[in-house]
Amino acid sequence: MSLDPHSFLRSLFDAAIAAAQPSVTMAAHLPTPPKGRTLVLGAGKAGGAMAAAVDALWPQGAPLSGLVVTRYGHVPPAYKAQPGRIEVVEASHPVPDEAGAQAACRMVELTRGLTADDLVLCLISGGGSALLSMPAEGLTLEDKQRINRALLHSGATITEMNCVRKHLSAIKGGRLAAMCAPARVVTLLISDVPGDDPSVIASGPTVADASTCADALAILGRYGIDVPAAALAGLRSAAFETPKPGDPRLAGHTLHMIATPQASLEAAAAAARAAGVPAHILSDEIEGESREVGKVHAAMARAVARRGEPFAKPCVILSGGETTVTVKRSADANAPKGRGGRATEFLLGCAIALQAEPNVWALAGDTDGIDGVENNAGAIVTPTTLARATALGVKAQERLDANDAWHFFEPIGDLVVTGPTFTNVNDFRALLIL
């Protein structure tokens, strides 16, 4: 089979991203304009692209205004150059900043005076937890920043992290939707979480929350995360409880999932098959430590390469979900911090386990174009990856031990750089076995 593995794998990644673009998926899910006005509120890494899509599709004669917050650098260039009817502001991710806090306060003000004739169109995508920051009573932005960092380094799953985040927030966990009463609320979501649970995406600002303050306390205890006395008091007394299913303030609200990890994996699989390569989707819900998930994927690829099990070669194996990285704390306070995100740590674990297996290539990337906080979406592994790194004096296990996968892949030129993609359906992984 005549195939360039690099360009082939990159084409699958591009197909997955293209399938999740709001400009492609939005039209089928927009409601009709209401009798009153339409207010657009939103948060997430795809927020700018979602706002641009709504603005382009909404009838020009129908009232439309609103505010959406997205990550710095994630406003589509055309919309930034010529803003439309929906204001888009930028803030920090994954740790919240003052710009995100101000955006949250402005959104709360915009909900005042809504009537039953009005429509609130909420545009929610992954990253909204950090971008839409309004600390619960008694907490400060600095408290939220510290807790957020601790959660990110703890190895907690996205569901666990967002349970804590929504209970320490004054706007997430269904609270934003409750503020919009008596207006009708329609939420359009792009999923970045395993299982597509709308209450977890961006900590569910418009979705009733079945988790509890007790659940949040248990998670904080499980990972040894200290929180201020005001947070403990609010959680222990249940003063920070979120709106629950059946809350009358959320009655009649609807939501639509406009892009999902599974749909993007299916688009990548279709692209592979069109190129003549059989494709197999493992799951869009894979979680666990990135390096360990990498080892499991490597074991499967080796089995295919050597024994033709569980799939015959040639083939490509696809998976998605959200893995985690537990950051190890060095005893040396002056030691440099490792760089890299979930995708590169997955790939480094995978490369070590593959041990230069011939005819196996892998690409992993975050579909928002940013792996963690780095400038790359992910990286690629080839049969020569370990040898090329060794020739440069770069030790794979040493870099993995330091959570420093970026400094493993960057010297050998194997980072995948896309820039912001203006969508976010989480991790994408593809292993090609020829």
N, C-alpha and C positions, 0 to 999 in steps of 0.2 A: 504494500500500500504506500503510495507516494503522498506523504503528509508532513508538513512542517509542524511539529508538536507545539512550538511556541505560539505561532500565529493561530493554530487551531484552538488551543486552550483559551487564548485571549478572545477569539471570536465567540466562544461560549459565554465567557464572562460578560462581554458586550451585549450579547443577546439577552442574558438575564436582566441586565440593567435596563435595556430598552423596553422590555416587557413591563417594567414597573414605573415608567414615566407617567406622571399625571396627565400630560398632554394626550397620551394614548388612552388612558383608562377613565378619565373624569366624566366624559360626556354621558355615558350610560347611567350614571348615578346621581346626576343633579336633579333636585326637585324643581317643581314649577314655582315661579315667583309668587309670593303671598299677596294678600290684600294690602298689607302694610308695607313696612320696609324690610330689607334684608341686611342683617349685620353678619359679617364674616369675622370669626375669631379663630386663631390657630397657633400651633406650636409644633416644631419638629424640624429635622434636617431637610425634609422635603417640603417644608412650609412655603418657601418662596415659589417653587415650581407649581405647587398646588394652587396658590393664590393667583399666579399668572394664568393657569388653566381656567380657573373659575372666571376671572375677569374677561378672558377671551370668549368664553362660551355664554356668559350671562347676557340676556337681552340689553341692548344699549339704553332702551327707554325705561328699564326697570331700576328702581333705586337700589344701589349697592355701595356699601362702605364697610370698613373694618380694619382690623389690625392683626397681623400675623408675625410671629417671631421665629427666626431661623438661626442657624449657626453662622458665625462670621465666615464670609466668603461663599455662602451657599445660596445667594440670590442669583437666579439666572441673569446673565449679562444684559440681555435685551430688556428685561423688566426693570433692572436697576438703572439702565440708561434712560428708559422712558417709563416711569412708574404709572400704574393704572389706578383704578378706583380703590384698591385695597392697599393700605400701607403695609410695607414689609420692613421690619427692623431686625438687626442682627445682635446676637448675644453669644455668650461663651458656652462651650460644651467640651468635656463632660462635667466640668465643675462650674456651677452657676456664677454669674457676676451681677454687678449692679444694673447693667443694661437689661438683663432678663428680668430682674426684680421690678424695674420701672415699667417694663412692658406688661407684666402681670397686673400691676396696679392700674395701669391705663385700661386694660381689658375689663377689670371689675367696674371701673367707672362707666365704660361703654354699655354695660348691661343694665344700668339704671334707667328706668322709664320705659322699658320694653312692655308691649301689650300683647294680648292674645292674637292680634292680627299680624304680628311680626314673625319673622323667621330668623333664627340664628343658625348659620351654617358654620360648623366647626370643622376645621381642617387639622387632623391630628396624625403625626407620624413619629417614628422613633427619634429619640433625642429630646422630646418635649419635657421630660422630667427635669432636666437641667436648665433648659431654655426658659421654662415658665416657672420661676421661683418666687414663691410668696410664703415666707416662714409662718408657721403656726404661732399663735399668741404666746409671747414670752421668749421666742427664739429670734435670733438675728441671722442676717445673711452669712456672717462669718461662721455661725454654728452650722448652718446648712452646708457650707463649703467644706468644713472639716469632716462632718459626718459623711458627705458624699465621697470625699477622697478615701476615707476609711472603708466604705462599702466597696469602692472600685478595686481596692487592693486586697480585699478579704477573701475573694474566691466565691462570694455569694452569687446565686443565680440571679438573672434579671427579675424573675418573679419575686424573689426575696428582697432584692434591693428596692423594687418599686413598692412593695408593701410598706417598707419603712418610710420611703419618700412621701407616699400619699398621706400617711398618718402624721407626718411632721409638716404638712403643707396646709395652707388656707385656701388653696384653689384646685388642688388635684383630688383624685378619688371621688369624682362626681360633684364636687363642690361648684365648679364653674357652671355646670348645667343647672344646678339648683338656683344659682344667682340669676339665671335667665328667665325663670318663671315670671309671668305666665306665657311667654313666647314659646312657639314650637321650636324644638332643637333637632337638627339633622346633623349627624356626625359622619364625616367621610374619613376613613382611616387607611393608612398604608401600614401594613403589619411588619414589625421587625422582631417579633417575639415567637418562640416556639409555641405552636398550638393556636396562634392568632387570637389569643384572649384579649378582647377589647379593653377590659379593665386593667390590663398590664401595659398596653401600648402607651408610652408617655405617662404612665401612672394614671391613666383613665380619667382625665379632668371632666369628662361629660358622661361617665359610665358609673352606675351604681356599683358599690364595692362590697363584696362578701367577706373580705378579710377584716381582721379586728385589731384593735390596739394591743390585745394580748398576743396576737400573732407577731406584731412588730416588735414587742418586747422580747419575745422568744428568739427572734432572728438576731437582734442586737446582742443578746446573751450568748447565742451560739457562736458568733464570730468575735466575741470579746470587744465590742465597739462601745466606747464610753460616750455618753451624751450628757448635755447639761441637765441640771436639776429640774428646770422648767419642762424639758422634754419628758423626763421620767414621770413627773407629776401629771402631765397631760395624758400620758399613755396609761399610767396606773389607774387614774380616775375615770378613764374613758372619755375625758373632755375632748380629746382629739379624734373621736370616732367619726367615721365617714358616712355619707348617705348610703343606705342599704337598699337592696332590691325591694321594690314595692313602695319606695318613698314617693308620695304624691307629687312632689315637685318635679319628678322626672317622668311623670305619666305622659304617654303619647310620644315620647322621644324615639327617634329611629336612628339606626346607623347602617352604614354600607362599607364593606371592605373593598376598596378599589384596587389594591395591589397586595399580593402576598408572596412569601418565599416560595411556596409550592408552585405558583403560577410562573415565577421566574425560572425555577428549576425545569419546569416542563418546556419553557421556551428554549432553554439551553439544550435540553434533550432533543427537541425537534431540530435545532440547528445541527447537532451532531449527526443525527440520522440522515439529514439532508446531505451531509458531507460523506455519507457512507459508513459511518462509525456507529455500531450499536451503542445505545446509552441506557444506563440503569440508575434510577433514583433510589438511594438508600432511604432517606427521610429528610424532611425539612424541619425536624424537631430535635436534632442532635445537640445535647448539652454535655458538660463535663469539662475537666481540665484540658486546655488546648493541646498541650504536649501529649497527653494520654490519648486523646481522640486522634491525634496524628499517628501515634503508634498503631492504633487499631486499623486505621485506613491503610497504613503501610502493610500491615499483615495481610489484609484482604488483597491488596494489589500484588503482593508477592505470590499469594496462592493462585491468583488468576494467571500471572506470568509463568509460574512453574508447573501448575497442575490443571489449569483451565477450570478452576472452581473458585467461587460459585458461579462465575460467568466465563464464557469462552472469550478468548482474545481474537482479534482486537476489540477493544471496547473502551468506553469512558464511564467512570463511576462518579455520580454527582451526589452532593449532600448539602444541607443547609442547617440552620439553627443558630444557636448562640452559645459558644463555649466561653470558658472563663479562664483568667490568668490570676493565680495567687502569687502576688509579688513577695519575693523573699527579702527580708530585711537584713542587710549586711551588718556584722558586728562593728565594722569600720564606718563610722559616721561620715568620713571624708571620701569613702569609695564612690566612684561615679555611678549614677543611676542608670540602669539598663533602659534601652529604648526598644520599642516594638509593641505591637498589639496582638490581638487574638490570632489573626491570620498568619503572621510571621512566626509566632510561637508554635502554632499548629504545624506549619511547614518544617520548622527546624526539628521538632520531635519526629515528624514523618521522615525527613531526610536521614536522620540518624538510624531509624529503624529499617529503612529501605536498604541501607548499606550499599549504595551504588548499584542497585538492581538494574540490569540492562533493560532497555525498552520500557521504562516507567517514568512518566513525567507527572508533575502535579502543580496545580495553580490554586491558590486560595486568596480571597480578598473580601474586604468589607464593601458591600454594594453602595455605600455612600461615598466611596472613594478615599476614605480616611481610615487607616488601620490604627485604632486607638486615638492618639493625638499626633501621629506622624504625617509625613508628606506623601506617603505611598498608600495605595489601596491594599496591597498585599505583596506577594512575591511568587516566584516559580522555582520548582525543584526539578533537576534533570539528573540523568545517570552520572554526570560529571561534577555535580555540585560539591560533594565532599572533597574530591581531589583538587578542584580549583581553589577551594577555601584553604586546604592544607598547604598548597603551594604558596599562598600568601601569608602563611603563619596564623591563620584564623582557626581556632579550635572550636568545633561544633559544640561539644559537651560543655566546655567552659562558658560559651555564650548562652547556652540554654540555662545553665545553673544561675546565671546572672540576670535572667529575664531580659536578654539583650539581643534578641533575634535580628533587630534592624542592623546592628553592627556586624552580623554574620552575612546577611544577604547584600548589603550595600557595597562592600568592597569587591564582590564578584559580579556586580552588575545585574543582579537578578531580582531587584525590586520591581514591582508593577505599579506604575504611576499613572493615574487617570485624571487627577484633580477632582474637585467636587462633581458628583454625578447628578445632584438635585433630586435624588430619591433615596430610599433606604429600606431594603428588605433583608438586611442582616448578612450573615456569613454566606459565602459561596465557596464551594470546594469542588474541584474536578481532578480526577486522576485518570490519566490516559495510559493504557497498557497495549502495546503493539507486539 
